[in-house]
Amino acid sequence: MAPSGVILLLLLLPVAAAGVTPGSCSGCGPLSLPILAGLMAADAVVSLLIIAVVFVCACPRHRPPLDDKVYINMLGRG
């Protein structure tokens, strides 16, 4: 279950967003095409990196058996 501080923050986000007037900051216009393309490329690279790390950590490793015996009722031992 989420901590109460997180729930309170989520409940207060619409109130804080309603208090901000549009155009109150300078330079907050639409992003230029090269910056937008760079952000999308960076997002794709980070997403692929996360997927690769998860795949490497979740992939079972093939280990050689500890001995030459065949264990019928033990999974992963022959």
All heavy atoms as a GROMACS GRO file, in nm:
protein
  545
    1MET      N    1   0.084  -0.117   0.000
    1MET     CA    2   0.000   0.000   0.000
    1MET      C    3   0.089   0.124   0.000
    1MET      O    4   0.196   0.126   0.058
    1MET     CB    5  -0.089  -0.002   0.123
    1MET     CG    6  -0.196   0.100   0.120
    1MET     SD    7  -0.333   0.041   0.218
    1MET     CE    8  -0.412   0.192   0.250
    2ALA      N    9   0.042   0.229  -0.064
    2ALA     CA   10   0.121   0.351  -0.078
    2ALA      C   11   0.123   0.430   0.054
    2ALA      O   12   0.023   0.433   0.126
    2ALA     CB   13   0.064   0.438  -0.189
    3PRO      N   14   0.236   0.493   0.085
    3PRO     CA   15   0.240   0.576   0.205
    3PRO      C   16   0.144   0.693   0.193
    3PRO      O   17   0.108   0.738   0.083
    3PRO     CB   18   0.384   0.625   0.210
    3PRO     CG   19   0.460   0.542   0.114
    3PRO     CD   20   0.363   0.484   0.018
    4SER      N   21   0.101   0.745   0.307
    4SER     CA   22   0.002   0.853   0.306
    4SER      C   23   0.057   0.980   0.244
    4SER      O   24  -0.018   1.060   0.188
    4SER     CB   25  -0.047   0.880   0.449
    4SER     OG   26   0.064   0.920   0.529
    5GLY      N   27   0.188   1.002   0.250
    5GLY     CA   28   0.247   1.122   0.190
    5GLY      C   29   0.234   1.121   0.038
    5GLY      O   30   0.210   1.224  -0.023
    6VAL      N   31   0.248   1.003  -0.022
    6VAL     CA   32   0.235   0.992  -0.167
    6VAL      C   33   0.091   1.018  -0.209
    6VAL      O   34   0.064   1.087  -0.308
    6VAL     CB   35   0.284   0.853  -0.215
    6VAL    CG1   36   0.257   0.834  -0.362
    6VAL    CG2   37   0.431   0.835  -0.183
    7ILE      N   38  -0.003   0.962  -0.134
    7ILE     CA   39  -0.145   0.983  -0.165
    7ILE      C   40  -0.181   1.130  -0.150
    7ILE      O   41  -0.252   1.186  -0.235
    7ILE     CB   42  -0.232   0.894  -0.075
    7ILE    CG1   43  -0.207   0.747  -0.108
    7ILE    CG2   44  -0.380   0.927  -0.093
    7ILE    CD1   45  -0.273   0.650  -0.016
    8LEU      N   46  -0.130   1.195  -0.047
    8LEU     CA   47  -0.156   1.337  -0.028
    8LEU      C   48  -0.099   1.419  -0.143
    8LEU      O   49  -0.164   1.512  -0.193
    8LEU     CB   50  -0.096   1.383   0.106
    8LEU     CG   51  -0.114   1.531   0.140
    8LEU    CD1   52  -0.262   1.563   0.159
    8LEU    CD2   53  -0.035   1.566   0.263
    9LEU      N   54   0.021   1.384  -0.188
    9LEU     CA   55   0.082   1.454  -0.300
    9LEU      C   56  -0.002   1.438  -0.427
    9LEU      O   57  -0.025   1.535  -0.500
    9LEU     CB   58   0.223   1.403  -0.325
    9LEU     CG   59   0.296   1.463  -0.445
    9LEU    CD1   60   0.327   1.610  -0.419
    9LEU    CD2   61   0.422   1.386  -0.475
   10LEU      N   62  -0.050   1.317  -0.453
   10LEU     CA   63  -0.133   1.293  -0.570
   10LEU      C   64  -0.265   1.369  -0.562
   10LEU      O   65  -0.319   1.413  -0.664
   10LEU     CB   66  -0.158   1.144  -0.588
   10LEU     CG   67  -0.037   1.062  -0.631
   10LEU    CD1   68  -0.072   0.914  -0.634
   10LEU    CD2   69   0.015   1.108  -0.765
   11LEU      N   70  -0.318   1.384  -0.443
   11LEU     CA   71  -0.443   1.458  -0.428
   11LEU      C   72  -0.423   1.608  -0.444
   11LEU      O   73  -0.513   1.679  -0.489
   11LEU     CB   74  -0.506   1.429  -0.291
   11LEU     CG   75  -0.563   1.288  -0.274
   11LEU    CD1   76  -0.611   1.268  -0.130
   11LEU    CD2   77  -0.676   1.263  -0.372
   12LEU      N   78  -0.305   1.658  -0.410
   12LEU     CA   79  -0.279   1.801  -0.419
   12LEU      C   80  -0.227   1.845  -0.557
   12LEU      O   81  -0.221   1.965  -0.584
   12LEU     CB   82  -0.178   1.844  -0.312
   12LEU     CG   83  -0.231   1.840  -0.168
   12LEU    CD1   84  -0.121   1.877  -0.071
   12LEU    CD2   85  -0.350   1.931  -0.150
   13LEU      N   86  -0.189   1.752  -0.643
   13LEU     CA   87  -0.139   1.788  -0.775
   13LEU      C   88  -0.240   1.868  -0.859
   13LEU      O   89  -0.202   1.969  -0.919
   13LEU     CB   90  -0.094   1.664  -0.850
   13LEU     CG   91   0.050   1.621  -0.826
   13LEU    CD1   92   0.079   1.490  -0.897
   13LEU    CD2   93   0.148   1.726  -0.868
   14PRO      N   94  -0.367   1.828  -0.867
   14PRO     CA   95  -0.460   1.909  -0.946
   14PRO      C   96  -0.478   2.050  -0.891
   14PRO      O   97  -0.494   2.146  -0.967
   14PRO     CB   98  -0.591   1.831  -0.939
   14PRO     CG   99  -0.553   1.693  -0.903
   14PRO     CD  100  -0.428   1.705  -0.822
   15VAL      N  101  -0.473   2.064  -0.760
   15VAL     CA  102  -0.487   2.197  -0.699
   15VAL      C  103  -0.368   2.284  -0.736
   15VAL      O  104  -0.384   2.401  -0.772
   15VAL     CB  105  -0.500   2.184  -0.545
   15VAL    CG1  106  -0.505   2.320  -0.480
   15VAL    CG2  107  -0.623   2.101  -0.511
   16ALA      N  108  -0.248   2.228  -0.732
   16ALA     CA  109  -0.129   2.305  -0.767
   16ALA      C  110  -0.128   2.339  -0.916
   16ALA      O  111  -0.088   2.448  -0.955
   16ALA     CB  112  -0.004   2.226  -0.729
   17ALA      N  113  -0.174   2.246  -0.999
   17ALA     CA  114  -0.176   2.273  -1.143
   17ALA      C  115  -0.278   2.379  -1.178
   17ALA      O  116  -0.259   2.457  -1.272
   17ALA     CB  117  -0.207   2.144  -1.218
   18ALA      N  118  -0.387   2.386  -1.104
   18ALA     CA  119  -0.489   2.488  -1.131
   18ALA      C  120  -0.440   2.627  -1.093
   18ALA      O  121  -0.484   2.727  -1.150
   18ALA     CB  122  -0.617   2.455  -1.055
   19GLY      N  123  -0.347   2.635  -0.999
   19GLY     CA  124  -0.297   2.764  -0.955
   19GLY      C  125  -0.194   2.825  -1.047
   19GLY      O  126  -0.161   2.943  -1.036
   20VAL      N  127  -0.141   2.750  -1.140
   20VAL     CA  128  -0.039   2.800  -1.232
   20VAL      C  129  -0.109   2.863  -1.352
   20VAL      O  130  -0.192   2.802  -1.416
   20VAL     CB  131   0.053   2.685  -1.279
   20VAL    CG1  132   0.152   2.734  -1.382
   20VAL    CG2  133   0.125   2.624  -1.161
   21THR      N  134  -0.073   2.988  -1.379
   21THR     CA  135  -0.133   3.055  -1.494
   21THR      C  136  -0.056   3.020  -1.620
   21THR      O  137   0.068   3.011  -1.617
   21THR     CB  138  -0.133   3.208  -1.474
   21THR    OG1  139   0.001   3.251  -1.455
   21THR    CG2  140  -0.216   3.248  -1.355
   22PRO      N  141  -0.122   2.999  -1.731
   22PRO     CA  142  -0.050   2.966  -1.854
   22PRO      C  143   0.036   3.084  -1.900
   22PRO      O  144  -0.004   3.199  -1.891
   22PRO     CB  145  -0.160   2.937  -1.955
   22PRO     CG  146  -0.290   2.950  -1.884
   22PRO     CD  147  -0.265   2.998  -1.746
   23GLY      N  148   0.154   3.054  -1.945
   23GLY     CA  149   0.244   3.157  -1.995
   23GLY      C  150   0.314   3.235  -1.887
   23GLY      O  151   0.365   3.343  -1.911
   24SER      N  152   0.318   3.181  -1.764
   24SER     CA  153   0.380   3.255  -1.655
   24SER      C  154   0.532   3.242  -1.654
   24SER      O  155   0.600   3.315  -1.584
   24SER     CB  156   0.325   3.208  -1.521
   24SER     OG  157   0.358   3.072  -1.501
   25CYS      N  158   0.587   3.149  -1.731
   25CYS     CA  159   0.732   3.135  -1.734
   25CYS      C  160   0.784   3.179  -1.871
   25CYS      O  161   0.715   3.171  -1.972
   25CYS     CB  162   0.773   2.991  -1.705
   25CYS     SG  163   0.712   2.873  -1.823
   26SER      N  164   0.908   3.222  -1.873
   26SER     CA  165   0.965   3.265  -2.000
   26SER      C  166   1.035   3.147  -2.066
   26SER      O  167   1.104   3.070  -2.001
   26SER     CB  168   1.064   3.379  -1.977
   26SER     OG  169   1.168   3.334  -1.894
   27GLY      N  170   1.019   3.131  -2.195
   27GLY     CA  171   1.083   3.023  -2.267
   27GLY      C  172   1.015   2.889  -2.251
   27GLY      O  173   1.078   2.786  -2.267
   28CYS      N  174   0.888   2.888  -2.216
   28CYS     CA  175   0.817   2.762  -2.198
   28CYS      C  176   0.737   2.722  -2.321
   28CYS      O  177   0.643   2.646  -2.312
   28CYS     CB  178   0.720   2.772  -2.080
   28CYS     SG  179   0.802   2.792  -1.922
   29GLY      N  180   0.772   2.773  -2.435
   29GLY     CA  181   0.698   2.745  -2.557
   29GLY      C  182   0.720   2.603  -2.604
   29GLY      O  183   0.782   2.521  -2.537
   30PRO      N  184   0.668   2.572  -2.721
   30PRO     CA  185   0.685   2.436  -2.774
   30PRO      C  186   0.832   2.406  -2.803
   30PRO      O  187   0.909   2.496  -2.834
   30PRO     CB  188   0.601   2.437  -2.901
   30PRO     CG  189   0.584   2.580  -2.937
   30PRO     CD  190   0.591   2.658  -2.810
   31LEU      N  191   0.866   2.280  -2.790
   31LEU     CA  192   1.004   2.238  -2.813
   31LEU      C  193   1.036   2.238  -2.962
   31LEU      O  194   0.951   2.208  -3.044
   31LEU     CB  195   1.027   2.099  -2.757
   31LEU     CG  196   1.017   2.086  -2.605
   31LEU    CD1  197   1.028   1.939  -2.566
   31LEU    CD2  198   1.125   2.165  -2.536
   32SER      N  199   1.159   2.269  -2.993
   32SER     CA  200   1.200   2.263  -3.133
   32SER      C  201   1.216   2.117  -3.175
   32SER      O  202   1.232   2.028  -3.092
   32SER     CB  203   1.331   2.339  -3.153
   32SER     OG  204   1.435   2.274  -3.083
   33LEU      N  205   1.213   2.093  -3.303
   33LEU     CA  206   1.219   1.957  -3.356
   33LEU      C  207   1.348   1.884  -3.319
   33LEU      O  208   1.342   1.768  -3.278
   33LEU     CB  209   1.198   1.959  -3.507
   33LEU     CG  210   1.185   1.822  -3.574
   33LEU    CD1  211   1.066   1.748  -3.519
   33LEU    CD2  212   1.175   1.838  -3.723
   34PRO      N  213   1.467   1.945  -3.327
   34PRO     CA  214   1.588   1.871  -3.288
   34PRO      C  215   1.591   1.833  -3.140
   34PRO      O  216   1.634   1.724  -3.104
   34PRO     CB  217   1.702   1.968  -3.320
   34PRO     CG  218   1.647   2.061  -3.421
   34PRO     CD  219   1.501   2.073  -3.390
   35ILE      N  220   1.541   1.922  -3.054
   35ILE     CA  221   1.538   1.891  -2.910
   35ILE      C  222   1.440   1.778  -2.884
   35ILE      O  223   1.467   1.685  -2.808
   35ILE     CB  224   1.503   2.016  -2.828
   35ILE    CG1  225   1.617   2.117  -2.838
   35ILE    CG2  226   1.475   1.980  -2.683
   35ILE    CD1  227   1.589   2.248  -2.768
   36LEU      N  228   1.323   1.783  -2.948
   36LEU     CA  229   1.224   1.678  -2.932
   36LEU      C  230   1.276   1.544  -2.983
   36LEU      O  231   1.258   1.440  -2.918
   36LEU     CB  232   1.096   1.717  -3.005
   36LEU     CG  233   0.976   1.626  -2.985
   36LEU    CD1  234   0.938   1.619  -2.838
   36LEU    CD2  235   0.859   1.675  -3.067
   37ALA      N  236   1.344   1.545  -3.097
   37ALA     CA  237   1.402   1.421  -3.151
   37ALA      C  238   1.511   1.367  -3.059
   37ALA      O  239   1.521   1.246  -3.038
   37ALA     CB  240   1.456   1.446  -3.291
   38GLY      N  241   1.591   1.456  -3.003
   38GLY     CA  242   1.694   1.412  -2.908
   38GLY      C  243   1.636   1.352  -2.783
   38GLY      O  244   1.686   1.251  -2.731
   39LEU      N  245   1.530   1.412  -2.731
   39LEU     CA  246   1.465   1.357  -2.612
   39LEU      C  247   1.404   1.220  -2.642
   39LEU      O  248   1.413   1.128  -2.559
   39LEU     CB  249   1.357   1.452  -2.562
   39LEU     CG  250   1.406   1.579  -2.493
   39LEU    CD1  251   1.289   1.671  -2.462
   39LEU    CD2  252   1.480   1.544  -2.365
   40MET      N  253   1.345   1.205  -2.759
   40MET     CA  254   1.286   1.076  -2.795
   40MET      C  255   1.395   0.970  -2.812
   40MET      O  256   1.378   0.855  -2.770
   40MET     CB  257   1.204   1.089  -2.922
   40MET     CG  258   1.076   1.167  -2.901
   40MET     SD  259   0.979   1.186  -3.050
   40MET     CE  260   0.937   1.018  -3.088
   41ALA      N  261   1.507   1.007  -2.871
   41ALA     CA  262   1.618   0.912  -2.888
   41ALA      C  263   1.676   0.872  -2.753
   41ALA      O  264   1.705   0.754  -2.729
   41ALA     CB  265   1.725   0.973  -2.978
   42ALA      N  266   1.693   0.970  -2.664
   42ALA     CA  267   1.745   0.940  -2.531
   42ALA      C  268   1.649   0.850  -2.454
   42ALA      O  269   1.692   0.758  -2.384
   42ALA     CB  270   1.770   1.070  -2.455
   43ASP      N  271   1.520   0.874  -2.468
   43ASP     CA  272   1.420   0.790  -2.402
   43ASP      C  273   1.427   0.648  -2.455
   43ASP      O  274   1.419   0.552  -2.378
   43ASP     CB  275   1.281   0.850  -2.423
   43ASP     CG  276   1.174   0.769  -2.354
   43ASP    OD1  277   1.194   0.735  -2.235
   43ASP    OD2  278   1.071   0.740  -2.417
   44ALA      N  279   1.443   0.633  -2.585
   44ALA     CA  280   1.452   0.499  -2.644
   44ALA      C  281   1.577   0.425  -2.596
   44ALA      O  282   1.571   0.307  -2.563
   44ALA     CB  283   1.451   0.509  -2.796
   45VAL      N  284   1.689   0.497  -2.587
   45VAL     CA  285   1.814   0.435  -2.542
   45VAL      C  286   1.802   0.391  -2.397
   45VAL      O  287   1.840   0.279  -2.361
   45VAL     CB  288   1.933   0.532  -2.561
   45VAL    CG1  289   2.057   0.482  -2.490
   45VAL    CG2  290   1.961   0.551  -2.709
   46VAL      N  291   1.747   0.475  -2.312
   46VAL     CA  292   1.732   0.440  -2.171
   46VAL      C  293   1.634   0.323  -2.155
   46VAL      O  294   1.657   0.232  -2.075
   46VAL     CB  295   1.687   0.563  -2.088
   46VAL    CG1  296   1.648   0.524  -1.948
   46VAL    CG2  297   1.798   0.666  -2.086
   47SER      N  298   1.526   0.323  -2.233
   47SER     CA  299   1.430   0.212  -2.226
   47SER      C  300   1.496   0.081  -2.268
   47SER      O  301   1.477  -0.023  -2.203
   47SER     CB  302   1.310   0.241  -2.316
   47SER     OG  303   1.241   0.354  -2.270
   48LEU      N  304   1.573   0.083  -2.377
   48LEU     CA  305   1.642  -0.038  -2.420
   48LEU      C  306   1.746  -0.084  -2.318
   48LEU      O  307   1.766  -0.204  -2.298
   48LEU     CB  308   1.707  -0.016  -2.556
   48LEU     CG  309   1.610  -0.005  -2.673
   48LEU    CD1  310   1.686   0.030  -2.801
   48LEU    CD2  311   1.534  -0.134  -2.691
   49LEU      N  312   1.812   0.010  -2.253
   49LEU     CA  313   1.909  -0.025  -2.150
   49LEU      C  314   1.840  -0.093  -2.032
   49LEU      O  315   1.889  -0.194  -1.980
   49LEU     CB  316   1.984   0.100  -2.104
   49LEU     CG  317   2.091   0.080  -2.000
   49LEU    CD1  318   2.206  -0.002  -2.057
   49LEU    CD2  319   2.143   0.214  -1.950
   50ILE      N  320   1.726  -0.041  -1.991
   50ILE     CA  321   1.651  -0.102  -1.880
   50ILE      C  322   1.605  -0.242  -1.920
   50ILE      O  323   1.615  -0.337  -1.840
   50ILE     CB  324   1.532  -0.013  -1.841
   50ILE    CG1  325   1.582   0.116  -1.776
   50ILE    CG2  326   1.437  -0.087  -1.748
   50ILE    CD1  327   1.475   0.219  -1.752
   51ILE      N  328   1.556  -0.258  -2.042
   51ILE     CA  329   1.510  -0.390  -2.089
   51ILE      C  330   1.628  -0.488  -2.091
   51ILE      O  331   1.614  -0.604  -2.051
   51ILE     CB  332   1.444  -0.378  -2.227
   51ILE    CG1  333   1.311  -0.304  -2.214
   51ILE    CG2  334   1.425  -0.515  -2.292
   51ILE    CD1  335   1.249  -0.266  -2.346
   52ALA      N  336   1.744  -0.443  -2.136
   52ALA     CA  337   1.861  -0.531  -2.142
   52ALA      C  338   1.905  -0.574  -2.002
   52ALA      O  339   1.938  -0.691  -1.980
   52ALA     CB  340   1.976  -0.460  -2.214
   53VAL      N  341   1.903  -0.482  -1.907
   53VAL     CA  342   1.943  -0.516  -1.770
   53VAL      C  343   1.845  -0.615  -1.710
   53VAL      O  344   1.885  -0.714  -1.646
   53VAL     CB  345   1.954  -0.388  -1.684
   53VAL    CG1  346   1.965  -0.421  -1.537
   53VAL    CG2  347   2.073  -0.304  -1.729
   54VAL      N  348   1.716  -0.594  -1.731
   54VAL     CA  349   1.616  -0.686  -1.678
   54VAL      C  350   1.632  -0.823  -1.743
   54VAL      O  351   1.624  -0.926  -1.676
   54VAL     CB  352   1.474  -0.631  -1.699
   54VAL    CG1  353   1.368  -0.735  -1.672
   54VAL    CG2  354   1.452  -0.509  -1.611
   55PHE      N  355   1.657  -0.828  -1.873
   55PHE     CA  356   1.674  -0.955  -1.943
   55PHE      C  357   1.796  -1.029  -1.892
   55PHE      O  358   1.792  -1.151  -1.869
   55PHE     CB  359   1.686  -0.931  -2.094
   55PHE     CG  360   1.703  -1.057  -2.172
   55PHE    CD1  361   1.596  -1.142  -2.193
   55PHE    CD2  362   1.827  -1.092  -2.224
   55PHE    CE1  363   1.612  -1.259  -2.265
   55PHE    CE2  364   1.844  -1.208  -2.295
   55PHE     CZ  365   1.736  -1.292  -2.316
   56VAL      N  366   1.906  -0.960  -1.872
   56VAL     CA  367   2.029  -1.024  -1.824
   56VAL      C  368   2.010  -1.077  -1.682
   56VAL      O  369   2.054  -1.187  -1.650
   56VAL     CB  370   2.148  -0.926  -1.832
   56VAL    CG1  371   2.268  -0.978  -1.755
   56VAL    CG2  372   2.186  -0.902  -1.977
   57CYS      N  373   1.942  -1.001  -1.599
   57CYS     CA  374   1.923  -1.044  -1.461
   57CYS      C  375   1.820  -1.157  -1.450
   57CYS      O  376   1.829  -1.240  -1.360
   57CYS     CB  377   1.877  -0.926  -1.375
   57CYS     SG  378   2.005  -0.802  -1.352
   58ALA      N  379   1.722  -1.161  -1.538
   58ALA     CA  380   1.616  -1.261  -1.529
   58ALA      C  381   1.647  -1.388  -1.606
   58ALA      O  382   1.584  -1.490  -1.582
   58ALA     CB  383   1.485  -1.202  -1.581
   59CYS      N  384   1.741  -1.384  -1.696
   59CYS     CA  385   1.772  -1.501  -1.778
   59CYS      C  386   1.842  -1.607  -1.693
   59CYS      O  387   1.939  -1.577  -1.624
   59CYS     CB  388   1.862  -1.459  -1.895
   59CYS     SG  389   1.888  -1.590  -2.013
   60PRO      N  390   1.793  -1.731  -1.698
   60PRO     CA  391   1.860  -1.836  -1.619
   60PRO      C  392   1.997  -1.868  -1.676
   60PRO      O  393   2.018  -1.869  -1.796
   60PRO     CB  394   1.766  -1.956  -1.632
   60PRO     CG  395   1.689  -1.932  -1.757
   60PRO     CD  396   1.679  -1.782  -1.772
   61ARG      N  397   2.089  -1.891  -1.589
   61ARG     CA  398   2.225  -1.922  -1.630
   61ARG      C  399   2.242  -2.073  -1.639
   61ARG      O  400   2.196  -2.147  -1.553
   61ARG     CB  401   2.325  -1.864  -1.531
   61ARG     CG  402   2.324  -1.712  -1.537
   61ARG     CD  403   2.423  -1.656  -1.436
   61ARG     NE  404   2.430  -1.513  -1.448
   61ARG     CZ  405   2.347  -1.428  -1.390
   61ARG    NH1  406   2.250  -1.475  -1.316
   61ARG    NH2  407   2.361  -1.299  -1.404
   62HIS      N  408   2.310  -2.118  -1.743
   62HIS     CA  409   2.333  -2.260  -1.760
   62HIS      C  410   2.461  -2.298  -1.687
   62HIS      O  411   2.570  -2.260  -1.726
   62HIS     CB  412   2.344  -2.295  -1.909
   62HIS     CG  413   2.221  -2.259  -1.985
   62HIS    ND1  414   2.103  -2.330  -1.973
   62HIS    CD2  415   2.193  -2.158  -2.071
   62HIS    CE1  416   2.011  -2.276  -2.051
   62HIS    NE2  417   2.064  -2.171  -2.111
   63ARG      N  418   2.444  -2.373  -1.580
   63ARG     CA  419   2.559  -2.416  -1.501
   63ARG      C  420   2.584  -2.564  -1.524
   63ARG      O  421   2.488  -2.642  -1.537
   63ARG     CB  422   2.533  -2.391  -1.352
   63ARG     CG  423   2.536  -2.243  -1.316
   63ARG     CD  424   2.497  -2.227  -1.174
   63ARG     NE  425   2.349  -2.226  -1.175
   63ARG     CZ  426   2.275  -2.188  -1.074
   63ARG    NH1  427   2.329  -2.152  -0.964
   63ARG    NH2  428   2.145  -2.188  -1.084
   64PRO      N  429   2.708  -2.604  -1.525
   64PRO     CA  430   2.735  -2.747  -1.538
   64PRO      C  431   2.692  -2.820  -1.410
   64PRO      O  432   2.692  -2.761  -1.301
   64PRO     CB  433   2.887  -2.754  -1.557
   64PRO     CG  434   2.938  -2.627  -1.500
   64PRO     CD  435   2.829  -2.525  -1.518
   65PRO      N  436   2.654  -2.946  -1.422
   65PRO     CA  437   2.614  -3.020  -1.302
   65PRO      C  438   2.732  -3.034  -1.205
   65PRO      O  439   2.849  -3.035  -1.246
   65PRO     CB  440   2.568  -3.155  -1.355
   65PRO     CG  441   2.617  -3.163  -1.495
   65PRO     CD  442   2.641  -3.024  -1.544
   66LEU      N  443   2.699  -3.048  -1.078
   66LEU     CA  444   2.803  -3.057  -0.976
   66LEU      C  445   2.875  -3.192  -0.979
   66LEU      O  446   2.991  -3.202  -0.946
   66LEU     CB  447   2.741  -3.034  -0.838
   66LEU     CG  448   2.678  -2.895  -0.818
   66LEU    CD1  449   2.611  -2.888  -0.682
   66LEU    CD2  450   2.783  -2.787  -0.831
   67ASP      N  451   2.804  -3.296  -1.019
   67ASP     CA  452   2.866  -3.428  -1.025
   67ASP      C  453   2.807  -3.505  -1.143
   67ASP      O  454   2.726  -3.454  -1.218
   67ASP     CB  455   2.846  -3.503  -0.893
   67ASP     CG  456   2.701  -3.500  -0.849
   67ASP    OD1  457   2.613  -3.473  -0.932
   67ASP    OD2  458   2.675  -3.526  -0.730
   68ASP      N  459   2.849  -3.630  -1.157
   68ASP     CA  460   2.805  -3.710  -1.271
   68ASP      C  461   2.677  -3.789  -1.242
   68ASP      O  462   2.630  -3.862  -1.329
   68ASP     CB  463   2.916  -3.807  -1.313
   68ASP     CG  464   3.034  -3.733  -1.370
   68ASP    OD1  465   3.014  -3.620  -1.420
   68ASP    OD2  466   3.146  -3.786  -1.365
   69LYS      N  467   2.620  -3.777  -1.125
   69LYS     CA  468   2.499  -3.853  -1.092
   69LYS      C  469   2.379  -3.790  -1.161
   69LYS      O  470   2.374  -3.670  -1.185
   69LYS     CB  471   2.476  -3.853  -0.941
   69LYS     CG  472   2.584  -3.925  -0.864
   69LYS     CD  473   2.554  -3.921  -0.717
   69LYS     CE  474   2.666  -3.986  -0.638
   69LYS     NZ  475   2.643  -3.976  -0.494
   70VAL      N  476   2.280  -3.873  -1.190
   70VAL     CA  477   2.156  -3.826  -1.250
   70VAL      C  478   2.050  -3.823  -1.140
   70VAL      O  479   2.016  -3.926  -1.083
   70VAL     CB  480   2.110  -3.918  -1.366
   70VAL    CG1  481   1.976  -3.872  -1.418
   70VAL    CG2  482   2.214  -3.921  -1.474
   71TYR      N  483   2.001  -3.704  -1.110
   71TYR     CA  484   1.899  -3.687  -1.007
   71TYR      C  485   1.764  -3.676  -1.078
   71TYR      O  486   1.735  -3.577  -1.144
   71TYR     CB  487   1.926  -3.560  -0.928
   71TYR     CG  488   2.054  -3.565  -0.847
   71TYR    CD1  489   2.174  -3.522  -0.901
   71TYR    CD2  490   2.053  -3.615  -0.718
   71TYR    CE1  491   2.291  -3.528  -0.827
   71TYR    CE2  492   2.169  -3.620  -0.644
   71TYR     CZ  493   2.287  -3.577  -0.699
   71TYR     OH  494   2.402  -3.583  -0.626
   72ILE      N  495   1.680  -3.777  -1.061
   72ILE     CA  496   1.553  -3.780  -1.133
   72ILE      C  497   1.454  -3.681  -1.073
   72ILE      O  498   1.385  -3.610  -1.145
   72ILE     CB  499   1.495  -3.923  -1.132
   72ILE    CG1  500   1.586  -4.015  -1.209
   72ILE    CG2  501   1.354  -3.926  -1.190
   72ILE    CD1  502   1.546  -4.161  -1.202
   73ASN      N  503   1.446  -3.673  -0.944
   73ASN     CA  504   1.344  -3.593  -0.878
   73ASN      C  505   1.392  -3.453  -0.839
   73ASN      O  506   1.322  -3.381  -0.771
   73ASN     CB  507   1.291  -3.664  -0.753
   73ASN     CG  508   1.214  -3.788  -0.789
   73ASN    OD1  509   1.151  -3.793  -0.894
   73ASN    ND2  510   1.219  -3.888  -0.704
   74MET      N  511   1.509  -3.414  -0.880
   74MET     CA  512   1.559  -3.281  -0.848
   74MET      C  513   1.571  -3.201  -0.975
   74MET      O  514   1.652  -3.234  -1.063
   74MET     CB  515   1.695  -3.290  -0.776
   74MET     CG  516   1.686  -3.353  -0.639
   74MET     SD  517   1.845  -3.358  -0.557
   74MET     CE  518   1.872  -3.188  -0.526
   75LEU      N  519   1.492  -3.093  -0.987
   75LEU     CA  520   1.494  -3.012  -1.106
   75LEU      C  521   1.628  -2.942  -1.123
   75LEU      O  522   1.689  -2.895  -1.026
   75LEU     CB  523   1.383  -2.908  -1.101
   75LEU     CG  524   1.241  -2.966  -1.095
   75LEU    CD1  525   1.141  -2.855  -1.076
   75LEU    CD2  526   1.212  -3.044  -1.221
   76GLY      N  527   1.676  -2.934  -1.243
   76GLY     CA  528   1.801  -2.866  -1.271
   76GLY      C  529   1.923  -2.951  -1.247
   76GLY      O  530   2.035  -2.905  -1.259
   77ARG      N  531   1.905  -3.079  -1.210
   77ARG     CA  532   2.018  -3.168  -1.183
   77ARG      C  533   2.023  -3.285  -1.278
   77ARG      O  534   2.070  -3.390  -1.246
   77ARG     CB  535   2.008  -3.222  -1.040
   77ARG     CG  536   2.032  -3.123  -0.932
   77ARG     CD  537   2.180  -3.118  -0.905
   77ARG     NE  538   2.210  -3.033  -0.793
   77ARG     CZ  539   2.269  -3.074  -0.684
   77ARG    NH1  540   2.302  -3.199  -0.669
   77ARG    NH2  541   2.298  -2.989  -0.589
   78GLY      N  542   1.972  -3.269  -1.396
   78GLY     CA  543   1.984  -3.378  -1.491
   78GLY      C  544   1.856  -3.419  -1.541
   78GLY      O  545   1.794  -3.457  -1.614
   0.00000   0.00000   0.00000
